[in-house]
Amino acid sequence: MRPADSTASAAFDQAAMLAALRARVVRLEGSGRAAAGRLDIPGLPGGGLARAALHEVLAAAPGCGAAFAAVLLGRCGGTVLWIAGAADSLQAWPPGLAGCGLDPADLILVRAERPQDALWAMEEALRCPAVAGAVLVLADNLPLTATRRLQLAAEAGRALGLLLRPGMLTAEPSAALTRWRVAPLPAVESPRWHLELLRAKGGAPDGPWTLAWQAATRQLRIEEAPAAHRATR
């Protein structure tokens, strides 16, 4: 295939993907979405995570990262997108995400063949006013300019944006509003996490907290912080 044909094919694929996503969103948006504000999590700085913003999540293990992202997206109150590369090991499993409060009926799965396509899909999703939230699963860091575009897209569409990345990645500059690290904790039934705020725009690092998801009541709550942490407050 000639280079010109390859370029035209890529453009057609993006246009087709966007049309399909918009059509799916139109079918799902009848219930509407919550107004921009915060995902309330009492005990966290500011009382939770700001909507209309991009947040980074560094996960110590793929499973805990997926569960944590699902809990957050499930609280967005509308259509959400899960975007991952074709070669990424963290593909979404709707029945498992449902146990974390993310209704499969509200979920659109996007599998991108190339990283640039995944990034493009994330930006388009965040700009769409009918999308309540989106997560982009990444194996690598993003350039600062790319995170700035995603932050601006989240502000324009008033959606919650999550960048889900491996916890061992180095801390690169980012335009995301916050950066968190999450690690699994022992649990009998519903998941529990060790959560730290590594960076916050206009704020300081904070934590750690023990965060627990109550599947029966669909509640997310902060358990008592360690004594050493309480003494610094």
C-alpha positions in Angstrom: 0.0 0.0 0.0 1.3 3.4 -0.9 1.9 6.0 1.9 -0.9 8.2 0.7 -3.3 5.2 0.8 -2.2 4.4 4.4 -2.8 8.0 5.5 -6.3 8.0 3.9 -7.1 4.7 5.5 -6.1 6.0 9.0 -8.2 9.1 8.5 -11.2 7.0 7.4 -10.7 4.7 10.4 -10.8 7.6 12.8 -13.9 9.1 11.2 -15.6 5.7 11.3 -14.7 5.3 15.0 -15.9 8.7 15.9 -19.2 8.2 14.1 -19.7 4.8 15.9 -18.9 6.3 19.3 -21.3 9.2 18.7 -24.1 6.9 17.7 -23.6 4.7 20.8 -23.5 7.7 23.0 -26.8 9.0 21.5 -28.4 5.7 22.4 -27.2 5.8 25.9 -27.5 9.5 26.8 -31.2 9.4 27.5 -30.5 9.2 31.3 -28.3 12.3 31.0 -25.3 12.8 33.2 -24.5 14.6 36.5 -23.5 18.2 36.4 -19.8 19.0 36.7 -18.6 19.4 40.2 -16.9 16.6 42.3 -17.1 12.9 42.8 -17.7 13.1 46.6 -15.3 11.1 48.7 -15.3 12.5 52.2 -11.9 12.5 53.8 -9.9 13.2 50.6 -8.5 16.7 50.0 -11.3 19.0 48.7 -13.8 16.3 49.5 -13.2 14.2 46.4 -12.1 14.3 42.8 -13.0 17.3 40.6 -15.0 16.6 37.5 -14.2 18.5 34.3 -10.6 17.6 34.9 -7.9 15.0 34.1 -6.5 12.8 36.9 -3.6 10.3 36.8 -3.7 7.0 38.6 -0.5 5.0 39.1 -1.5 1.5 40.0 0.8 -1.0 41.8 -1.1 -3.9 40.2 -3.3 -4.0 37.1 -6.3 -5.4 38.9 -6.4 -2.8 41.7 -6.1 0.0 39.1 -9.0 -1.3 37.0 -11.2 -1.7 40.1 -10.4 1.8 41.4 -11.0 3.3 38.0 -14.3 1.4 37.7 -15.5 2.7 41.0 -14.7 6.3 40.0 -16.3 6.0 36.6 -19.4 4.2 38.0 -20.0 7.3 40.2 -20.0 9.7 37.2 -23.7 9.2 36.5 -23.7 8.7 32.8 -22.0 7.2 29.7 -18.3 6.4 30.2 -15.6 5.1 27.9 -12.8 2.6 28.6 -10.0 3.1 26.1 -7.1 0.7 25.8 -4.5 -0.3 23.2 -4.8 -3.6 21.4 -1.6 -4.9 23.0 -2.5 -3.7 26.5 -2.8 -6.3 29.2 -5.6 -4.4 31.1 -8.6 -5.0 28.9 -11.9 -4.2 30.5 -14.1 -7.1 31.7 -17.6 -5.7 32.1 -18.9 -8.3 34.6 -15.9 -7.6 36.9 -16.3 -3.9 36.5 -20.0 -4.2 37.4 -19.0 -5.5 40.8 -17.2 -2.2 41.3 -20.4 -0.2 40.6 -19.8 0.4 36.8 -23.0 -0.6 35.0 -22.1 -2.3 31.7 -25.1 -0.6 30.1 -23.3 2.8 30.6 -19.9 1.5 29.3 -18.4 1.9 25.9 -15.2 -0.2 25.2 -12.6 1.2 22.8 -9.7 -0.9 21.6 -7.2 1.1 19.6 -4.6 -0.5 17.4 -2.1 2.4 17.8 -1.3 4.6 20.8 -2.0 7.7 18.8 -5.5 6.4 18.1 -6.1 5.7 21.8 -5.0 9.2 22.6 -7.3 10.7 19.9 -10.3 8.7 21.1 -9.7 9.9 24.7 -9.6 13.5 23.6 -12.7 13.2 21.5 -14.5 11.4 24.4 -13.7 14.1 26.9 -14.9 16.8 24.6 -18.2 15.1 24.0 -20.9 16.7 26.2 -22.8 13.4 26.4 -19.8 11.6 28.0 -19.6 11.7 31.8 -16.1 10.2 32.1 -13.4 8.2 30.3 -10.3 6.3 31.2 -7.2 5.8 29.0 -5.1 2.8 29.9 -1.4 3.5 29.2 1.8 1.6 29.5 4.0 4.6 29.1 4.2 8.3 30.0 2.6 10.9 27.8 4.3 14.1 26.7 3.2 17.2 28.6 1.5 18.7 25.5 -0.7 15.6 25.2 -1.8 15.8 28.9 -2.5 19.5 28.4 -4.8 18.7 25.4 -6.6 16.1 27.5 -7.0 18.5 30.4 -8.5 21.2 28.1 -10.8 18.6 26.5 -12.1 17.6 30.0 -12.7 21.2 30.8 -14.6 21.7 27.5 -16.7 18.6 27.8 -17.0 18.8 31.7 -16.1 15.1 31.9 -14.0 13.2 34.4 -10.8 12.0 32.7 -8.5 9.2 34.1 -5.1 8.2 32.9 -4.4 4.7 34.3 -0.7 3.8 34.3 1.7 1.3 35.9 2.8 2.4 39.4 6.5 2.0 38.6 6.6 4.7 36.0 8.7 7.8 36.8 7.0 11.0 37.7 7.0 13.0 34.4 5.6 16.5 34.1 1.8 16.5 33.5 -1.0 18.9 33.1 -3.4 16.6 35.0 -5.0 18.2 38.0 -3.9 15.4 40.4 -1.7 12.3 40.4 -2.5 9.4 42.7 -0.9 6.1 43.6 -3.1 3.1 44.5 -2.1 -0.3 45.8 -4.3 -3.3 46.9 -4.9 -4.1 50.5 -6.2 -7.4 51.9 -10.0 -7.7 51.7 -12.6 -10.4 52.4 -15.1 -9.4 49.7 -15.1 -5.8 48.3 -11.8 -4.2 47.4 -9.7 -2.0 49.6 -6.8 0.2 48.6 -3.8 2.1 49.9 -4.2 5.5 48.4 -1.7 8.4 48.2 -2.0 11.8 46.6 1.4 12.3 44.9 0.8 15.7 43.3 -2.0 18.2 43.1 -2.2 21.5 41.2 -2.3 24.2 43.7 -1.9 21.8 46.6 0.5 19.5 48.4 1.0 15.7 48.5 -1.2 14.0 51.1 -2.1 10.6 52.5 -1.9 7.8 52.8 -5.5 6.6 53.3 -7.2 3.3 53.4 -10.1 3.5 50.9 -12.8 0.8 50.9 -15.5 0.1 48.3 -18.8 -1.3 49.8 -20.4 -3.2 47.0 -23.6 -3.9 48.9 -24.3 -0.3 49.5 -22.4 1.1 46.5 -20.5 3.4 48.8 -16.9 4.5 48.8 -15.4 5.5 52.1 -12.2 6.4 53.8 -11.2 4.1 56.7 -9.2 5.4 59.6 -5.8 6.8 58.6 -2.6 5.5 60.3 -1.8 7.1 63.5 1.4 8.6 62.1 -0.6 10.3 59.4 -3.2 11.6 61.8 -0.5 13.2 63.9 0.7 15.3 60.9 -2.7 16.9 60.3 
